[in-house]
Structure formats: structure tokens, C-alpha cells
Amino acid sequence: MFDRLDDILIHYEELMQELNNPSVAEDQKKFRRLMKEQADLTPLVEAYKAYKQAKQDVEDSLALLEDETDEEMREMAKEELSDAKKRIEDLEQELKILLLPKDPNDDKNVIVEIRAGAGGDEAALFASELYRMYVRFAERNRWKTEIISVNENGIGGFKEVVFMINGQGAYSKLKYESGVHRVQRVPETESGGRIHTSTATVAIMPEAEDVDAVIDEKDCRIDVMRASGNGGQCVNTTDSAVRLTHMPTGIVIYSQTEKSQLQNKEKAFRLLRSKLYDLELEKKQSAEAEERRSQIGTGDRSEKIRTYNFPQGRVTEHRIKLTLYKIDAVMDGELQELLDSLIAADQAAKLAKMNEN
């Protein structure tokens, strides 16, 4: 591990020298690539420098203990020695995590697809609340959201909603959200006060770029029609809605949120590209079934991952057996504690697997 870290440190210093060369800025493409590499390596390099400093502090403290006779100074050296050893332990663990292979999609924007599951109108209302939860989480991270398509049920619920979250590292945080989300509560429509269980499925897809998924327009059928549902006069009176059918896979996408047919078509193709890319990722993960089983939250979308129990005010994350009694905060987008726990569990599983090999 440390030979590899020494090589990374040498490469980082060479990279910094190259970035300081004025001629590099003239080639913007190369400059952006080097800047990204530098940003990716910085946390690892800083942690390794801190580790080397802690090792030096241990040596200095041991040398002082060997030479020093003053009892007060010896006590101080013992304290510094203990602190430095603890720092070394913590930094070794941090370095192992930083050296884990990085998901190439982590920096990407995401497309989120939420569908009402079992539970009729109550499931559709829950789907709309999940949509609001993710929008609030995005706002907390200063990320932008943009609806691609929505199918409402008439009482404020969503049968299905597809939207994009634009933000640095969005996929790295939200990729653990794919799966079945379950709600337990007394519906407003229930006069008897009985607790109902409803579900909604969430799919998180990294936004695909042109190079990730190539689409042949000959494989697509495009139908235009008048938009339906809520909207302004322009939305409902012009043939602006687009239905895109991808013949090889049977994927159908309906986009109607924009006034312009061209904009709706562009959104539909963006979603199709991400869906095709996601299918490829699933195939790859299935081929690496053993690795997939060792990871948290990149499993089957039919897996029940979380329960939101309103009468007890709790949210239970089944994959890591974590329960938080703060349902109102979670539904308002305070997801960081949940996501941090999932990331830590995923890293621990990967480290354990790495130590086995």
C-alpha cells in the first residue's frame, strides 16, 4: 500500500508542476483533465502527508523519551506519542478507504424515477412526498432539480415522476436510494384509523453522456401529441408532448413538461440515454454478482430497503439495520445521516472483501 502511495505522491507533485506551466492553460481540454485529476488526488495526498507527519511525531516523541530526564517533559512526550499513534491508526483506515476503486459514475448528475407501488391513492401520495424529500435534499446541497415527466392522480399524488438532479457528486450520495420504499400510516381517507402499508419504488440512474450510450435514431419512434393534465394554455393547446419508443428494448418515454416540442424531445432522449446506460450497468453488475452482493444499496430494485413508520415517528433502513426516530426531518430532506451510514457500511464491506483477497 505504501509503495503505491509513494508513487501517487510523486505523480501528484509532477502534476502540480505541469499545472504551473503557463503553456498548459492554452490547451483547455488538457488543463481541465489535469485539474480534475489533481482534485481527485488531493484528499489522498493530504491524508498520506498527515500520516507521514504522524509517523515522524512518533519518532520524535520516542527520541525525547530516551534523552529526557525531566518528568514533566517525559509526560508531555508520552501524551504526544499516544496522540500520534492514534492518528496513525485513524489515517491508515482513511487511506485504505481513499484507495478503494472509485465508481466512475460518482461525479455524475442523476435521473430519479419514482413510481407508486401497492396501495392505490395512498401509494401515489407517498410517491409525491418522496419526490419532495429528494427535492429538499437537493436544495440543501445547492443542487438543481428539473422535472422530465410526471403522471398525477388528481388528488396531489404521483403515479410516476421522473426528474433530474444536477449537482457535483449527486450519484455518489443518491445511488443507495434505489429500491422499494415502504410507508406505514393512517391515510387521510381512512375513517377507521387503521394503519395501512403502501409502497413506492425509486430508481436512481447516472445521467449518461453521448459516449456512455449511443442511440441510433432509426431505432426510435417519435410520436407527438397534445399534453394532458395540469399546465398553462400553451401546454394544453399545442402538440408539444413527445412519446419516444425505443424499439430494441421496448422502453417508452413520455415527456410533456416543456412548452416546446423540441425541448420535450431533447428531455426524452436524455432520459432514454440514461436508461440504456443503466441497463448496461445492470448487466455488468450481474456478471460481477459476487462483488455486487458485497455492496450496500446497488442491489435489486425489488428489494425493500426502507420503512417510514409515521405513528412511531421512525425511519428504518433495513440493509444496515439502522432506525432513526426523526421521520419529519427525513421527509424534509435531512438524509445525510442515513446516506453517511450507508456509505460507511458499503466501504466497510468493500474493505472486508479486499482483506479476504
Order of alpha helices (4+ residues) and beta strands (2+ residues): alpha-alpha-alpha-beta-alpha-beta-beta-alpha-beta-beta-beta-alpha-beta-beta-alpha-alpha-beta-beta-beta-alpha-alpha
